[in-house]
Structure formats: structure tokens, C-alpha cells
Amino acid sequence: MNFNDIFTSIQSLGFDQEWVRESLIEIALIFGALITAWYVNRKLSQLVKNHPRENINHFDMFYFLNQFQPYFFVFVAFLFLGVSSGISNAVLADSLIIKIAQSLFVSIFVYKLLSNNIANRIKRSGAAWIFIPLAILITMDWYNPVVNYLDAISFEVGNIRISAYGITRALIFGTLIFWMGRKTNDVGKRIIRNQDDIEIGTKEVIVKLFEVGIFIFIAVVILQVIGINFTTFAVFGGALGVGIGFGLQSIASNFISGMIILLDRSLTVGDYIEMDDGAQGIIRELNMRSTTVETFDGKDVMVPNEKFITSSFTNWTHKNTKQRYSLNFQVSYQTDLHKLFALLREITAAHPSVLSGPDYPIEEQPDAEICGFGDSGVDILVEYWIEAIDDGRHRVGGDLLLSYWDAFKAEGIEIPYPQREVRVLDGKSLDKK
């Protein structure tokens, strides 16, 4: 059976001859577009599959192709159906069947896009009920008639005209712009933070500036979509400034303090800090409002950024990760101090975390010395350097004290107890006094 037989069979059912001919041509164009899309999709998939994964970076074309791979076929099919629609309009002056096929593929594309990027089922369903009908309206060229109909449904409040189209446009495009802005912000921050040739503090500055820029851009676009005149909006600028000056003073202060911290690089992620109130820990995150400090007992302390500007703090590891620590204890006055000092230096230097050996200067070598003479014994000071904080995984001080204790027991070195001498006078002495 050839094309003429099929054409004659359909015509015998009572359909218009011209309509049947045009419909078959459109169906043929649809099949041609799908076969071409399948071929292009296969080639693109092979190209991405054969490209070495280790050579892909965030600015590489293959990175975007790899991210876009689940949508290859439906997207390419939609594009080629658009070409087929143009051909059909030029030859037949109509492309209804092709537009229906386009609507189907654009619906599939939008649904896959929403399913892969929105985890929440309720949000995903809501977005699908909004964006799939919108995509179909645009594809079928029904958008303008529907817009005109919705725009006619309106009422006025003073000088403000509110229409069904204006409300619908604000909801749909506002949601779309906000979602795209959030995704752009997440991708942009990930790309910036993955740049190994940029210092971590500089990366955080760029990330925060990028985040603020995206927020301002989204706010401006949404205001334009809603139809708010910026001249009218400027009237409220003074009142908004007063509100920030009073009600939002703390938020604005922390925001500006966060920018100052990021720009002057006085704090970076990974620094070990100690506040003047005794709070101490490792900086895990620098935000525009606050800084997250993780303590060694597993707690996250949220410190307002303003506190780093208005009060003093100690940054133990910002410029130099090497730290000096000391241990104090007493030994008996009968102890051979020369032998003791040699023993203490040997034990201290043997610890794997203590800096010692010819690669380090003399001032960083373990040392033991007399720091005073007490009532019960000789005060001993031991000093050592480590390239970390003496806490958490690096509890060097406790290990050294235990090693000293074992060595003192083996060598017979005594740690004295407080001693007092009491004299009891005889009766004559008491009478005389």
C-alpha cells in the first residue's frame, strides 16, 4: 500500500480531500522532525559520554551539555517541530497538527524540568499547573487572545487599575523569576567556590556580592512585572530609610559589618577564634548577617557580624597556624633539675604533634626551665610549639602530662604536696608567753 492508497482510503471515509492532504503532510513533517531529533540527540549523547569526565569544568561546554542531557530529546524535538511548523505555514498556510505536537513536547519538557529541580511534591504540582498551560498557550498562539480577555476583566481603585491579567502575570512571572533567580544564585555560588586559584576570603566576597546583585535584579524585575512605577516607589524611599534606621538598624549593621569582614579579610573560613567573652571555636561559615562558629564540643554558635567590629577577639590561626603552649607544675627541692630538664625536653620532642628537629628554629624547639620557687617545691615551665590548636583532635597537653607522670614514677621524681611545720611548745614556754 502506497501513499495514494492511504490517501484514497481516508478520503473514502468522507473527509475533505484538501484537509486530508494537508494533514498527511503535517504528520510527515512531524515524523521527519522526530527522526532528525532522535539522530541529533544520539550524537550529542555520544559526544558527552565520550568526553573525559576529569576534563569537565564549570565553564566548559560539556559541563552544560552534561547537565542538560536528560532534556536533549524533548528539547531538540521541540526545536525541529518549530522548523516543521514554519515549513508547513509557508507551504500549507496552516500547522495545527504540528502545533499540537509542539504543545505535547513542550509540556513534557516543562514537566521533566520541574520534576528534576523541585523536590517538594506540592510545589512541583503547583508549578506544573501554572507553567504547562502557559507553555501550551504560547505554543498554540493563544496567548494574546487570552491576555486580551483577562485584561478586559478589570476594576479601578483610585488611580490604580487592577485587572485579572495583571494579577495572573504578577503571580506567574514573579514565581518564575524568583525560582530562576534562586537557581542562578545557587549555580553561581557553586561555580565561584570551586575556583581553586582564588583565595577563600576573596571567593566569599564575590559570592556575597553576587548574591546581593541577584537579589536586587530579581526585586527590580518583579516590580517591573507588577507594573509599579519607580517614580512612585521613590516616594517611599525616605520612609523606608527611616525604617531601616530604627527598626532594621541591627540587621543593617550586621550586613555592613559582614561586608567589611569579607573585604578586609580579618576572618576566613577555618580560622580558630576566641571572643572576649570566652567563646571560641572554628569558623565554619561567613554569612551577611552572622558568622557560624563551631566549638570543639559540637555546638554551632551564631555570632552577629557587628560583634567582630565593635569588640575585640583573638584569631589564633589567621596568619600563622603555629601556636606555642606551656605546662606548669612543681617538683621537689631534692630533684636533680639538670636530669629533669633533659628528660622533659626528650619526652616533649618525642610527641608526633610537637615541632622539633633541625628544620625548626631554636625558639620553636621544646624547652624546660625554672619559672619560680614555691613554698612546697620548684616551679617548672615547659614550652612547646604545635601546628594546630591544642584541643579537639590535637590534645597534646594532656598526652604530655601523662607521659611526664609515667617518667616521674619510673625515675622516682616527686611532685610535692603542700607542707606546713607545726611546733608545740611545752608548758613553761606557754606560761612565759
Rosetta blueprint (number, residue, H / E / L):
1 M L
2 N L
3 F H
4 N H
5 D H
6 I H
7 F H
8 T H
9 S H
10 I H
11 Q H
12 S H
13 L L
14 G L
15 F L
16 D L
17 Q H
18 E H
19 W H
20 V H
21 R H
22 E H
23 S H
24 L H
25 I H
26 E H
27 I H
28 A H
29 L H
30 I H
31 F H
32 G H
33 A H
34 L H
35 I H
36 T H
37 A H
38 W H
39 Y H
40 V H
41 N H
42 R H
43 K H
44 L H
45 S H
46 Q H
47 L H
48 V H
49 K H
50 N H
51 H L
52 P L
53 R H
54 E H
55 N H
56 I L
57 N L
58 H L
59 F L
60 D L
61 M H
62 F H
63 Y H
64 F H
65 L H
66 N H
67 Q H
68 F H
69 Q H
70 P H
71 Y H
72 F H
73 F H
74 V H
75 F H
76 V H
77 A H
78 F H
79 L H
80 F H
81 L H
82 G H
83 V H
84 S H
85 S H
86 G H
87 I H
88 S H
89 N H
90 A H
91 V H
92 L H
93 A L
94 D L
95 S L
96 L H
97 I H
98 I H
99 K H
100 I H
101 A H
102 Q H
103 S H
104 L H
105 F H
106 V H
107 S H
108 I H
109 F H
110 V H
111 Y H
112 K H
113 L H
114 L H
115 S H
116 N H
117 N H
118 I L
119 A L
120 N L
121 R H
122 I H
123 K H
124 R H
125 S H
126 G H
127 A H
128 A H
129 W H
130 I H
131 F H
132 I H
133 P H
134 L H
135 A H
136 I H
137 L H
138 I H
139 T H
140 M L
141 D L
142 W L
143 Y H
144 N H
145 P H
146 V H
147 V H
148 N H
149 Y H
150 L H
151 D H
152 A H
153 I L
154 S E
155 F E
156 E E
157 V E
158 G L
159 N L
160 I E
161 R E
162 I E
163 S E
164 A H
165 Y H
166 G H
167 I H
168 T H
169 R H
170 A H
171 L H
172 I H
173 F H
174 G H
175 T H
176 L H
177 I H
178 F H
179 W H
180 M H
181 G H
182 R H
183 K H
184 T H
185 N H
186 D H
187 V H
188 G H
189 K H
190 R H
191 I H
192 I H
193 R H
194 N L
195 Q L
196 D L
197 D L
198 I L
199 E L
200 I H
201 G H
202 T H
203 K H
204 E H
205 V H
206 I H
207 V H
208 K H
209 L H
210 F H
211 E H
212 V H
213 G H
214 I H
215 F H
216 I H
217 F H
218 I H
219 A H
220 V H
221 V H
222 I H
223 L H
224 Q H
225 V H
226 I H
227 G L
228 I L
229 N L
230 F H
231 T H
232 T H
233 F H
234 A H
235 V H
236 F L
237 G H
238 G H
239 A H
240 L H
241 G H
242 V H
243 G H
244 I H
245 G H
246 F H
247 G L
248 L L
249 Q H
250 S H
251 I H
252 A H
253 S H
254 N H
255 F H
256 I H
257 S H
258 G H
259 M H
260 I H
261 I H
262 L H
263 L H
264 D H
265 R L
266 S L
267 L L
268 T L
269 V L
270 G L
271 D L
272 Y E
273 I E
274 E E
275 M E
276 D L
277 D L
278 G L
279 A L
280 Q E
281 G E
282 I E
283 I E
284 R E
285 E E
286 L E
287 N L
288 M L
289 R L
290 S E
291 T E
292 T E
293 V E
294 E E
295 T L
296 F L
297 D L
298 G L
299 K L
300 D E
301 V E
302 M E
303 V E
304 P E
305 N H
306 E H
307 K H
308 F H
309 I H
310 T H
311 S L
312 S L
313 F E
314 T E
315 N E
316 W L
317 T L
318 H L
319 K L
320 N L
321 T L
322 K L
323 Q E
324 R E
325 Y E
326 S E
327 L E
328 N E
329 F E
330 Q E
331 V E
332 S L
333 Y L
334 Q L
335 T L
336 D L
337 L H
338 H H
339 K H
340 L H
341 F H
342 A H
343 L H
344 L H
345 R H
346 E H
347 I H
348 T H
349 A H
350 A H
351 H L
352 P L
353 S L
354 V E
355 L L
356 S L
357 G L
358 P L
359 D L
360 Y L
361 P L
362 I H
363 E H
364 E H
365 Q L
366 P L
367 D E
368 A E
369 E E
370 I E
371 C E
372 G E
373 F E
374 G L
375 D L
376 S L
377 G L
378 V E
379 D E
380 I E
381 L E
382 V E
383 E E
384 Y E
385 W E
386 I E
387 E L
388 A L
389 I L
390 D L
391 D L
392 G L
393 R L
394 H L
395 R L
396 V H
397 G H
398 G H
399 D H
400 L H
401 L H
402 L H
403 S H
404 Y H
405 W H
406 D H
407 A H
408 F H
409 K H
410 A H
411 E H
412 G L
413 I L
414 E L
415 I L
416 P L
417 Y L
418 P L
419 Q L
420 R L
421 E L
422 V L
423 R L
424 V L
425 L L
426 D L
427 G H
428 K H
429 S H
430 L H
431 D H
432 K H
433 K L
